[in-house]
Amino acid sequence: MTILPRPFDAEPLDPVSHEAKHVQLRESLRRYLETYGEPGTAIPSERQLSEYFGVARMTVRQAIDALVAEEVLERIVGLGTFVARSKMDLHMKMTSYTEEMIRRGMVPDARVLAFEQQGASPLVARELQIDIGQPVVRFRRQLLADGEPMSVDENFIPAHRVVGILDDPPPTSLYNVLSEKYGLVMEWGEDTIEATAASPSIARLLNVELNAPLLRIQRHAYVARSMIDYSVSYYRADRYKLWVPLQRPGVRTPRAYSSKRLG
């Protein structure tokens, strides 16, 4: 575990200031973290900070709580408090994971876990609105950015809509192949987003602790009125936050929004 440079030399509090001590402490820590706080770095304990600044632990806790609320710091149960990693917005629109990571200046990559044809299970058949046992193409991947696991995606597509797709290597961008080879341009979709906890298998793939918080996004994607893709994605909650723009009915906005998954 990486710890902030020692000796710890954040600015001391001003004893004659009229500003509350927890506010002074918060700002002193903020300035120190801007200089030394690499993402994922552990900060000193509350006891150590209390002794260093000569304040009560409750004052330290107030300052840290404020920085956690601002996502400057993050607490990990059982481990401590760390400089927060920046979270990427999950802005809901129809783009591929590859496109989204390139837009953010990151290097996308994927590890294929399954690329096969199988009969639709009762769950998949219900979600795709097809018969149980009807052939579907299953495409499951571990998605990475700059070498770090970001999500685990599993897509199911009716096999008759993508004849021959298994004859080629697994696509690096599924939506691009669907569009360019099969003329299936995803026009709209419906996402169901919920919080969940990492199962043993998902935790291993995402390099997180068992039961770590995740975002689970279930998607139905359509071309016209035909459902083409049913997918389930698990995103690391420590790397993503949702951004959902809202507007009143009938009010025109300066940008057009649609529905999306980064996958």
C-alpha positions as protocol buffer text, in pm:
chain_id: "A"
residue {
  index: 1
  type: MET
  ca { x: 0 y: 0 z: 0 }
}
residue {
  index: 2
  type: THR
  ca { x: 141 y: 342 z: -99 }
}
residue {
  index: 3
  type: ILE
  ca { x: 130 y: 603 z: 177 }
}
residue {
  index: 4
  type: LEU
  ca { x: 172 y: 980 z: 147 }
}
residue {
  index: 5
  type: PRO
  ca { x: 532 y: 1105 z: 179 }
}
residue {
  index: 6
  type: ARG
  ca { x: 668 y: 1122 z: 530 }
}
residue {
  index: 7
  type: PRO
  ca { x: 733 y: 1328 z: 725 }
}
residue {
  index: 8
  type: PHE
  ca { x: 384 y: 1462 z: 666 }
}
residue {
  index: 9
  type: ASP
  ca { x: 424 y: 1836 z: 611 }
}
residue {
  index: 10
  type: ALA
  ca { x: 83 y: 1986 z: 542 }
}
residue {
  index: 11
  type: GLU
  ca { x: 32 y: 2347 z: 642 }
}
residue {
  index: 12
  type: PRO
  ca { x: -43 y: 2383 z: 1016 }
}
residue {
  index: 13
  type: LEU
  ca { x: -365 y: 2549 z: 1132 }
}
residue {
  index: 14
  type: ASP
  ca { x: -371 y: 2919 z: 1213 }
}
residue {
  index: 15
  type: PRO
  ca { x: -447 y: 2952 z: 1589 }
}
residue {
  index: 16
  type: VAL
  ca { x: -577 y: 3311 z: 1551 }
}
residue {
  index: 17
  type: SER
  ca { x: -800 y: 3246 z: 1251 }
}
residue {
  index: 18
  type: HIS
  ca { x: -1175 y: 3295 z: 1294 }
}
residue {
  index: 19
  type: GLU
  ca { x: -1235 y: 3009 z: 1051 }
}
residue {
  index: 20
  type: ALA
  ca { x: -1355 y: 2682 z: 1204 }
}
residue {
  index: 21
  type: LYS
  ca { x: -1074 y: 2434 z: 1265 }
}
residue {
  index: 22
  type: HIS
  ca { x: -1231 y: 2160 z: 1056 }
}
residue {
  index: 23
  type: VAL
  ca { x: -1257 y: 2403 z: 763 }
}
residue {
  index: 24
  type: GLN
  ca { x: -892 y: 2505 z: 800 }
}
residue {
  index: 25
  type: LEU
  ca { x: -793 y: 2141 z: 822 }
}
residue {
  index: 26
  type: ARG
  ca { x: -999 y: 2051 z: 516 }
}
residue {
  index: 27
  type: GLU
  ca { x: -830 y: 2319 z: 306 }
}
residue {
  index: 28
  type: SER
  ca { x: -482 y: 2235 z: 439 }
}
residue {
  index: 29
  type: LEU
  ca { x: -537 y: 1870 z: 344 }
}
residue {
  index: 30
  type: ARG
  ca { x: -676 y: 1968 z: 5 }
}
residue {
  index: 31
  type: ARG
  ca { x: -367 y: 2176 z: -80 }
}
residue {
  index: 32
  type: TYR
  ca { x: -137 y: 1900 z: 41 }
}
residue {
  index: 33
  type: LEU
  ca { x: -320 y: 1635 z: -164 }
}
residue {
  index: 34
  type: GLU
  ca { x: -305 y: 1851 z: -477 }
}
residue {
  index: 35
  type: THR
  ca { x: 76 y: 1834 z: -449 }
}
residue {
  index: 36
  type: TYR
  ca { x: 140 y: 1484 z: -317 }
}
residue {
  index: 37
  type: GLY
  ca { x: -185 y: 1294 z: -351 }
}
residue {
  index: 38
  type: GLU
  ca { x: -148 y: 1036 z: -623 }
}
residue {
  index: 39
  type: PRO
  ca { x: -476 y: 845 z: -681 }
}
residue {
  index: 40
  type: GLY
  ca { x: -498 y: 536 z: -461 }
}
residue {
  index: 41
  type: THR
  ca { x: -248 y: 670 z: -205 }
}
residue {
  index: 42
  type: ALA
  ca { x: -340 y: 613 z: 161 }
}
residue {
  index: 43
  type: ILE
  ca { x: -354 y: 916 z: 390 }
}
residue {
  index: 44
  type: PRO
  ca { x: -239 y: 912 z: 755 }
}
residue {
  index: 45
  type: SER
  ca { x: -484 y: 776 z: 1013 }
}
residue {
  index: 46
  type: GLU
  ca { x: -723 y: 1000 z: 1205 }
}
residue {
  index: 47
  type: ARG
  ca { x: -505 y: 953 z: 1514 }
}
residue {
  index: 48
  type: GLN
  ca { x: -193 y: 1062 z: 1327 }
}
residue {
  index: 49
  type: LEU
  ca { x: -366 y: 1365 z: 1176 }
}
residue {
  index: 50
  type: SER
  ca { x: -510 y: 1458 z: 1515 }
}
residue {
  index: 51
  type: GLU
  ca { x: -165 y: 1452 z: 1671 }
}
residue {
  index: 52
  type: TYR
  ca { x: -3 y: 1640 z: 1382 }
}
residue {
  index: 53
  type: PHE
  ca { x: -256 y: 1924 z: 1374 }
}
residue {
  index: 54
  type: GLY
  ca { x: -323 y: 1930 z: 1748 }
}
residue {
  index: 55
  type: VAL
  ca { x: -699 y: 1894 z: 1710 }
}
residue {
  index: 56
  type: ALA
  ca { x: -964 y: 1647 z: 1825 }
}
residue {
  index: 57
  type: ARG
  ca { x: -1028 y: 1338 z: 1616 }
}
residue {
  index: 58
  type: MET
  ca { x: -1385 y: 1460 z: 1563 }
}
residue {
  index: 59
  type: THR
  ca { x: -1242 y: 1768 z: 1390 }
}
residue {
  index: 60
  type: VAL
  ca { x: -1027 y: 1544 z: 1170 }
}
residue {
  index: 61
  type: ARG
  ca { x: -1328 y: 1328 z: 1089 }
}
residue {
  index: 62
  type: GLN
  ca { x: -1533 y: 1635 z: 987 }
}
residue {
  index: 63
  type: ALA
  ca { x: -1261 y: 1750 z: 750 }
}
residue {
  index: 64
  type: ILE
  ca { x: -1218 y: 1404 z: 598 }
}
residue {
  index: 65
  type: ASP
  ca { x: -1596 y: 1356 z: 565 }
}
residue {
  index: 66
  type: ALA
  ca { x: -1612 y: 1680 z: 365 }
}
residue {
  index: 67
  type: LEU
  ca { x: -1333 y: 1569 z: 131 }
}
residue {
  index: 68
  type: VAL
  ca { x: -1497 y: 1228 z: 88 }
}
residue {
  index: 69
  type: ALA
  ca { x: -1825 y: 1400 z: -2 }
}
residue {
  index: 70
  type: GLU
  ca { x: -1636 y: 1605 z: -263 }
}
residue {
  index: 71
  type: GLU
  ca { x: -1476 y: 1283 z: -398 }
}
residue {
  index: 72
  type: VAL
  ca { x: -1127 y: 1411 z: -317 }
}
residue {
  index: 73
  type: LEU
  ca { x: -1087 y: 1116 z: -79 }
}
residue {
  index: 74
  type: GLU
  ca { x: -1254 y: 777 z: -62 }
}
residue {
  index: 75
  type: ARG
  ca { x: -1298 y: 536 z: 226 }
}
residue {
  index: 76
  type: ILE
  ca { x: -1254 y: 163 z: 177 }
}
residue {
  index: 77
  type: VAL
  ca { x: -1398 y: -38 z: 461 }
}
residue {
  index: 78
  type: GLY
  ca { x: -1133 y: -234 z: 646 }
}
residue {
  index: 79
  type: LEU
  ca { x: -846 y: -68 z: 460 }
}
residue {
  index: 80
  type: GLY
  ca { x: -850 y: 305 z: 529 }
}
residue {
  index: 81
  type: THR
  ca { x: -891 y: 638 z: 349 }
}
residue {
  index: 82
  type: PHE
  ca { x: -728 y: 701 z: 13 }
}
residue {
  index: 83
  type: VAL
  ca { x: -684 y: 973 z: -245 }
}
residue {
  index: 84
  type: ALA
  ca { x: -979 y: 915 z: -474 }
}
residue {
  index: 85
  type: ARG
  ca { x: -938 y: 792 z: -828 }
}
residue {
  index: 86
  type: SER
  ca { x: -1121 y: 1011 z: -1076 }
}
residue {
  index: 87
  type: LYS
  ca { x: -1453 y: 866 z: -1186 }
}
residue {
  index: 88
  type: MET
  ca { x: -1561 y: 871 z: -1546 }
}
residue {
  index: 89
  type: ASP
  ca { x: -1911 y: 985 z: -1629 }
}
residue {
  index: 90
  type: LEU
  ca { x: -2144 y: 720 z: -1763 }
}
residue {
  index: 91
  type: HIS
  ca { x: -2330 y: 965 z: -1986 }
}
residue {
  index: 92
  type: MET
  ca { x: -2619 y: 767 z: -2124 }
}
residue {
  index: 93
  type: LYS
  ca { x: -2591 y: 759 z: -2502 }
}
residue {
  index: 94
  type: MET
  ca { x: -2533 y: 501 z: -2777 }
}
residue {
  index: 95
  type: THR
  ca { x: -2158 y: 468 z: -2829 }
}
residue {
  index: 96
  type: SER
  ca { x: -1920 y: 177 z: -2819 }
}
residue {
  index: 97
  type: TYR
  ca { x: -1675 y: 126 z: -2537 }
}
residue {
  index: 98
  type: THR
  ca { x: -1386 y: 166 z: -2781 }
}
residue {
  index: 99
  type: GLU
  ca { x: -1517 y: 500 z: -2906 }
}
residue {
  index: 100
  type: GLU
  ca { x: -1579 y: 626 z: -2553 }
}
residue {
  index: 101
  type: MET
  ca { x: -1233 y: 537 z: -2419 }
}
residue {
  index: 102
  type: ILE
  ca { x: -1058 y: 693 z: -2721 }
}
residue {
  index: 103
  type: ARG
  ca { x: -1263 y: 1009 z: -2669 }
}
residue {
  index: 104
  type: ARG
  ca { x: -1135 y: 1021 z: -2310 }
}
residue {
  index: 105
  type: GLY
  ca { x: -774 y: 984 z: -2423 }
}
residue {
  index: 106
  type: MET
  ca { x: -741 y: 631 z: -2283 }
}
residue {
  index: 107
  type: VAL
  ca { x: -624 y: 313 z: -2453 }
}
residue {
  index: 108
  type: PRO
  ca { x: -912 y: 64 z: -2476 }
}
residue {
  index: 109
  type: ASP
  ca { x: -858 y: -310 z: -2469 }
}
residue {
  index: 110
  type: ALA
  ca { x: -1069 y: -620 z: -2419 }
}
residue {
  index: 111
  type: ARG
  ca { x: -1019 y: -978 z: -2311 }
}
residue {
  index: 112
  type: VAL
  ca { x: -1270 y: -1211 z: -2474 }
}
residue {
  index: 113
  type: LEU
  ca { x: -1423 y: -1453 z: -2225 }
}
residue {
  index: 114
  type: ALA
  ca { x: -1676 y: -1614 z: -2458 }
}
residue {
  index: 115
  type: PHE
  ca { x: -1770 y: -1581 z: -2826 }
}
residue {
  index: 116
  type: GLU
  ca { x: -2005 y: -1861 z: -2918 }
}
residue {
  index: 117
  type: GLN
  ca { x: -2348 y: -1971 z: -3032 }
}
residue {
  index: 118
  type: GLN
  ca { x: -2585 y: -2132 z: -2786 }
}
residue {
  index: 119
  type: GLY
  ca { x: -2953 y: -2190 z: -2729 }
}
residue {
  index: 120
  type: ALA
  ca { x: -3137 y: -1908 z: -2557 }
}
residue {
  index: 121
  type: SER
  ca { x: -3195 y: -1976 z: -2189 }
}
residue {
  index: 122
  type: PRO
  ca { x: -3539 y: -1895 z: -2047 }
}
residue {
  index: 123
  type: LEU
  ca { x: -3402 y: -1562 z: -1918 }
}
residue {
  index: 124
  type: VAL
  ca { x: -3233 y: -1462 z: -2245 }
}
residue {
  index: 125
  type: ALA
  ca { x: -3536 y: -1575 z: -2447 }
}
residue {
  index: 126
  type: ARG
  ca { x: -3765 y: -1362 z: -2234 }
}
residue {
  index: 127
  type: GLU
  ca { x: -3542 y: -1057 z: -2258 }
}
residue {
  index: 128
  type: LEU
  ca { x: -3490 y: -1088 z: -2636 }
}
residue {
  index: 129
  type: GLN
  ca { x: -3855 y: -1184 z: -2688 }
}
residue {
  index: 130
  type: ILE
  ca { x: -3765 y: -1503 z: -2874 }
}
residue {
  index: 131
  type: ASP
  ca { x: -3831 y: -1875 z: -2820 }
}
residue {
  index: 132
  type: ILE
  ca { x: -3642 y: -2073 z: -2558 }
}
residue {
  index: 133
  type: GLY
  ca { x: -3359 y: -2261 z: -2727 }
}
residue {
  index: 134
  type: GLN
  ca { x: -3347 y: -2033 z: -3030 }
}
residue {
  index: 135
  type: PRO
  ca { x: -2982 y: -1981 z: -3135 }
}
residue {
  index: 136
  type: VAL
  ca { x: -2816 y: -1668 z: -3002 }
}
residue {
  index: 137
  type: VAL
  ca { x: -2460 y: -1540 z: -3022 }
}
residue {
  index: 138
  type: ARG
  ca { x: -2309 y: -1484 z: -2679 }
}
residue {
  index: 139
  type: PHE
  ca { x: -2023 y: -1234 z: -2655 }
}
residue {
  index: 140
  type: ARG
  ca { x: -1869 y: -1187 z: -2310 }
}
residue {
  index: 141
  type: ARG
  ca { x: -1571 y: -960 z: -2247 }
}
residue {
  index: 142
  type: GLN
  ca { x: -1358 y: -804 z: -1978 }
}
residue {
  index: 143
  type: LEU
  ca { x: -1314 y: -442 z: -2086 }
}
residue {
  index: 144
  type: LEU
  ca { x: -1002 y: -246 z: -1989 }
}
residue {
  index: 145
  type: ALA
  ca { x: -870 y: 108 z: -2018 }
}
residue {
  index: 146
  type: ASP
  ca { x: -498 y: 180 z: -1992 }
}
residue {
  index: 147
  type: GLY
  ca { x: -457 y: -181 z: -1880 }
}
residue {
  index: 148
  type: GLU
  ca { x: -700 y: -156 z: -1587 }
}
residue {
  index: 149
  type: PRO
  ca { x: -1027 y: -357 z: -1571 }
}
residue {
  index: 150
  type: MET
  ca { x: -1330 y: -132 z: -1608 }
}
residue {
  index: 151
  type: SER
  ca { x: -1627 y: -357 z: -1673 }
}
residue {
  index: 152
  type: VAL
  ca { x: -1749 y: -703 z: -1764 }
}
residue {
  index: 153
  type: ASP
  ca { x: -1999 y: -710 z: -2052 }
}
residue {
  index: 154
  type: GLU
  ca { x: -2215 y: -992 z: -2183 }
}
residue {
  index: 155
  type: ASN
  ca { x: -2416 y: -947 z: -2504 }
}
residue {
  index: 156
  type: PHE
  ca { x: -2676 y: -1176 z: -2657 }
}
residue {
  index: 157
  type: ILE
  ca { x: -2782 y: -1131 z: -3022 }
}
residue {
  index: 158
  type: PRO
  ca { x: -3028 y: -1349 z: -3219 }
}
residue {
  index: 159
  type: ALA
  ca { x: -2802 y: -1564 z: -3437 }
}
residue {
  index: 160
  type: HIS
  ca { x: -3011 y: -1521 z: -3753 }
}
residue {
  index: 161
  type: ARG
  ca { x: -2937 y: -1148 z: -3747 }
}
residue {
  index: 162
  type: VAL
  ca { x: -2558 y: -1197 z: -3753 }
}
residue {
  index: 163
  type: VAL
  ca { x: -2501 y: -1500 z: -3976 }
}
residue {
  index: 164
  type: GLY
  ca { x: -2130 y: -1575 z: -4012 }
}
residue {
  index: 165
  type: ILE
  ca { x: -2012 y: -1351 z: -3731 }
}
residue {
  index: 166
  type: LEU
  ca { x: -1842 y: -1645 z: -3559 }
}
residue {
  index: 167
  type: ASP
  ca { x: -1638 y: -1717 z: -3872 }
}
residue {
  index: 168
  type: ASP
  ca { x: -1427 y: -1409 z: -3798 }
}
residue {
  index: 169
  type: PRO
  ca { x: -1221 y: -1324 z: -3489 }
}
residue {
  index: 170
  type: PRO
  ca { x: -1413 y: -1161 z: -3202 }
}
residue {
  index: 171
  type: PRO
  ca { x: -1477 y: -795 z: -3289 }
}
residue {
  index: 172
  type: THR
  ca { x: -1290 y: -521 z: -3107 }
}
residue {
  index: 173
  type: SER
  ca { x: -1602 y: -303 z: -3134 }
}
residue {
  index: 174
  type: LEU
  ca { x: -1925 y: -500 z: -3144 }
}
residue {
  index: 175
  type: TYR
  ca { x: -2149 y: -212 z: -3249 }
}
residue {
  index: 176
  type: ASN
  ca { x: -1915 y: -118 z: -3533 }
}
residue {
  index: 177
  type: VAL
  ca { x: -1931 y: -473 z: -3674 }
}
residue {
  index: 178
  type: LEU
  ca { x: -2308 y: -483 z: -3639 }
}
residue {
  index: 179
  type: SER
  ca { x: -2331 y: -154 z: -3826 }
}
residue {
  index: 180
  type: GLU
  ca { x: -2067 y: -203 z: -4095 }
}
residue {
  index: 181
  type: LYS
  ca { x: -2113 y: -573 z: -4175 }
}
residue {
  index: 182
  type: TYR
  ca { x: -2481 y: -629 z: -4100 }
}
residue {
  index: 183
  type: GLY
  ca { x: -2633 y: -284 z: -4138 }
}
residue {
  index: 184
  type: LEU
  ca { x: -2764 y: -297 z: -3783 }
}
residue {
  index: 185
  type: VAL
  ca { x: -2728 y: 56 z: -3651 }
}
residue {
  index: 186
  type: MET
  ca { x: -2861 y: 72 z: -3296 }
}
residue {
  index: 187
  type: GLU
  ca { x: -3122 y: 346 z: -3301 }
}
residue {
  index: 188
  type: TRP
  ca { x: -3252 y: 341 z: -2947 }
}
residue {
  index: 189
  type: GLY
  ca { x: -3237 y: 142 z: -2629 }
}
residue {
  index: 190
  type: GLU
  ca { x: -3365 y: 98 z: -2276 }
}
residue {
  index: 191
  type: ASP
  ca { x: -3130 y: 71 z: -1979 }
}
residue {
  index: 192
  type: THR
  ca { x: -3205 y: -56 z: -1632 }
}
residue {
  index: 193
  type: ILE
  ca { x: -2941 y: 59 z: -1383 }
}
residue {
  index: 194
  type: GLU
  ca { x: -2903 y: -72 z: -1032 }
}
residue {
  index: 195
  type: ALA
  ca { x: -2646 y: -107 z: -759 }
}
residue {
  index: 196
  type: THR
  ca { x: -2515 y: -453 z: -685 }
}
residue {
  index: 197
  type: ALA
  ca { x: -2229 y: -629 z: -506 }
}
residue {
  index: 198
  type: ALA
  ca { x: -1942 y: -809 z: -678 }
}
residue {
  index: 199
  type: SER
  ca { x: -1977 y: -1187 z: -692 }
}
residue {
  index: 200
  type: PRO
  ca { x: -1658 y: -1395 z: -661 }
}
residue {
  index: 201
  type: SER
  ca { x: -1619 y: -1434 z: -1039 }
}
residue {
  index: 202
  type: ILE
  ca { x: -1694 y: -1069 z: -1121 }
}
residue {
  index: 203
  type: ALA
  ca { x: -1469 y: -948 z: -837 }
}
residue {
  index: 204
  type: ARG
  ca { x: -1176 y: -1143 z: -985 }
}
residue {
  index: 205
  type: LEU
  ca { x: -1234 y: -1002 z: -1332 }
}
residue {
  index: 206
  type: LEU
  ca { x: -1266 y: -643 z: -1212 }
}
residue {
  index: 207
  type: ASN
  ca { x: -983 y: -668 z: -959 }
}
residue {
  index: 208
  type: VAL
  ca { x: -1204 y: -554 z: -670 }
}
residue {
  index: 209
  type: GLU
  ca { x: -1291 y: -697 z: -331 }
}
residue {
  index: 210
  type: LEU
  ca { x: -1571 y: -953 z: -294 }
}
residue {
  index: 211
  type: ASN
  ca { x: -1903 y: -767 z: -248 }
}
residue {
  index: 212
  type: ALA
  ca { x: -1748 y: -438 z: -366 }
}
residue {
  index: 213
  type: PRO
  ca { x: -2014 y: -199 z: -500 }
}
residue {
  index: 214
  type: LEU
  ca { x: -2081 y: -218 z: -874 }
}
residue {
  index: 215
  type: LEU
  ca { x: -2315 y: -61 z: -1125 }
}
residue {
  index: 216
  type: ARG
  ca { x: -2521 y: -323 z: -1308 }
}
residue {
  index: 217
  type: ILE
  ca { x: -2663 y: -202 z: -1638 }
}
residue {
  index: 218
  type: GLN
  ca { x: -2909 y: -417 z: -1830 }
}
residue {
  index: 219
  type: ARG
  ca { x: -2973 y: -304 z: -2185 }
}
residue {
  index: 220
  type: HIS
  ca { x: -3220 y: -376 z: -2463 }
}
residue {
  index: 221
  type: ALA
  ca { x: -3106 y: -219 z: -2791 }
}
residue {
  index: 222
  type: TYR
  ca { x: -3322 y: -184 z: -3099 }
}
residue {
  index: 223
  type: VAL
  ca { x: -3309 y: -124 z: -3471 }
}
residue {
  index: 224
  type: ALA
  ca { x: -3649 y: 23 z: -3554 }
}
residue {
  index: 225
  type: ARG
  ca { x: -3888 y: -205 z: -3362 }
}
residue {
  index: 226
  type: SER
  ca { x: -3661 y: -511 z: -3362 }
}
residue {
  index: 227
  type: MET
  ca { x: -3457 y: -595 z: -3053 }
}
residue {
  index: 228
  type: ILE
  ca { x: -3107 y: -680 z: -3168 }
}
residue {
  index: 229
  type: ASP
  ca { x: -2901 y: -684 z: -2850 }
}
residue {
  index: 230
  type: TYR
  ca { x: -2967 y: -780 z: -2491 }
}
residue {
  index: 231
  type: SER
  ca { x: -2673 y: -716 z: -2260 }
}
residue {
  index: 232
  type: VAL
  ca { x: -2572 y: -706 z: -1896 }
}
residue {
  index: 233
  type: SER
  ca { x: -2271 y: -502 z: -1786 }
}
residue {
  index: 234
  type: TYR
  ca { x: -2098 y: -469 z: -1450 }
}
residue {
  index: 235
  type: TYR
  ca { x: -1906 y: -146 z: -1395 }
}
residue {
  index: 236
  type: ARG
  ca { x: -1670 y: -65 z: -1111 }
}
residue {
  index: 237
  type: ALA
  ca { x: -1846 y: 189 z: -891 }
}
residue {
  index: 238
  type: ASP
  ca { x: -1510 y: 334 z: -788 }
}
residue {
  index: 239
  type: ARG
  ca { x: -1436 y: 432 z: -1149 }
}
residue {
  index: 240
  type: TYR
  ca { x: -1776 y: 540 z: -1282 }
}
residue {
  index: 241
  type: LYS
  ca { x: -2053 y: 777 z: -1188 }
}
residue {
  index: 242
  type: LEU
  ca { x: -2380 y: 828 z: -1372 }
}
residue {
  index: 243
  type: TRP
  ca { x: -2462 y: 1149 z: -1551 }
}
residue {
  index: 244
  type: VAL
  ca { x: -2823 y: 1163 z: -1663 }
}
residue {
  index: 245
  type: PRO
  ca { x: -2932 y: 1498 z: -1815 }
}
residue {
  index: 246
  type: LEU
  ca { x: -3292 y: 1595 z: -1740 }
}
residue {
  index: 247
  type: GLN
  ca { x: -3533 y: 1829 z: -1914 }
}
residue {
  index: 248
  type: ARG
  ca { x: -3894 y: 1931 z: -1889 }
}
residue {
  index: 249
  type: PRO
  ca { x: -4125 y: 1786 z: -2157 }
}
residue {
  index: 250
  type: GLY
  ca { x: -4142 y: 2010 z: -2460 }
}
residue {
  index: 251
  type: VAL
  ca { x: -3837 y: 2217 z: -2364 }
}
residue {
  index: 252
  type: ARG
  ca { x: -3570 y: 2224 z: -2633 }
}
residue {
  index: 253
  type: THR
  ca { x: -3213 y: 2169 z: -2510 }
}
residue {
  index: 254
  type: PRO
  ca { x: -2888 y: 2282 z: -2678 }
}
residue {
  index: 255
  type: ARG
  ca { x: -2769 y: 1922 z: -2711 }
}
residue {
  index: 256
  type: ALA
  ca { x: -2946 y: 1606 z: -2818 }
}
residue {
  index: 257
  type: TYR
  ca { x: -2925 y: 1313 z: -2581 }
}
residue {
  index: 258
  type: SER
  ca { x: -3003 y: 948 z: -2637 }
}
residue {
  index: 259
  type: SER
  ca { x: -2947 y: 632 z: -2443 }
}
residue {
  index: 260
  type: LYS
  ca { x: -2613 y: 452 z: -2412 }
}
residue {
  index: 261
  type: ARG
  ca { x: -2384 y: 189 z: -2271 }
}
residue {
  index: 262
  type: LEU
  ca { x: -2005 y: 214 z: -2273 }
}
residue {
  index: 263
  type: GLY
  ca { x: -1964 y: -128 z: -2427 }
}
